[in-house]
């Protein structure tokens, strides 16, 4: 029972991560078009998928705990040692597919992060153009020839005497 639960939770995790990857790729297009409203809607949908991933991950952790009887979190490699050949093969395939999807997801997220960074730099540059820095007032101390007596920090009248 717990082996089947583990395989089902891994399949669910793989499906949810594939959905998240598709959303991330679509988010790249939305960022390039600078469509803020669509991006906001996508972020809400993405949050729902992330919540479902957390639930599936908790289910996977419980199933792996039942299989290995380890109090700590068991790795898939440890679990594979305790399964028969058909379950080992299925779980190994799911592990490889999940690792591949996670790698693609990391790459897509890195691209989106760069796009957001460039967009932020562009906005900051435009703000700087619209509100330039104030010029220094005219009554500041001029940088003229050095006065040999200006290094003294005392006035002509010595008040300490």
Secondary structure as the mmCIF struct_conf table of DSSP 4:
data_model
#
loop_
_struct_conf.conf_type_id
_struct_conf.id
_struct_conf.beg_label_comp_id
_struct_conf.beg_label_asym_id
_struct_conf.beg_label_seq_id
_struct_conf.end_label_comp_id
_struct_conf.end_label_asym_id
_struct_conf.end_label_seq_id
HELX_RH_AL_P HELX_RH_AL_P1 UNK A 2 UNK A 33
TURN_TY1_P TURN_TY1_P1 UNK A 34 UNK A 34
HELX_RH_AL_P HELX_RH_AL_P2 UNK A 36 UNK A 68
BEND BEND1 UNK A 71 UNK A 72
HELX_LH_PP_P HELX_LH_PP_P1 UNK A 73 UNK A 75
HELX_RH_AL_P HELX_RH_AL_P3 UNK A 76 UNK A 81
TURN_TY1_P TURN_TY1_P2 UNK A 82 UNK A 82
BEND BEND2 UNK A 83 UNK A 83
HELX_RH_AL_P HELX_RH_AL_P4 UNK A 85 UNK A 130
BEND BEND3 UNK A 131 UNK A 131
HELX_LH_PP_P HELX_LH_PP_P2 UNK A 132 UNK A 137
TURN_TY1_P TURN_TY1_P3 UNK A 138 UNK A 139
BEND BEND4 UNK A 140 UNK A 140
HELX_LH_PP_P HELX_LH_PP_P3 UNK A 141 UNK A 142
BEND BEND5 UNK A 145 UNK A 145
HELX_LH_PP_P HELX_LH_PP_P4 UNK A 146 UNK A 147
TURN_TY1_P TURN_TY1_P4 UNK A 148 UNK A 151
BEND BEND6 UNK A 154 UNK A 154
BEND BEND7 UNK A 156 UNK A 157
TURN_TY1_P TURN_TY1_P5 UNK A 159 UNK A 160
#
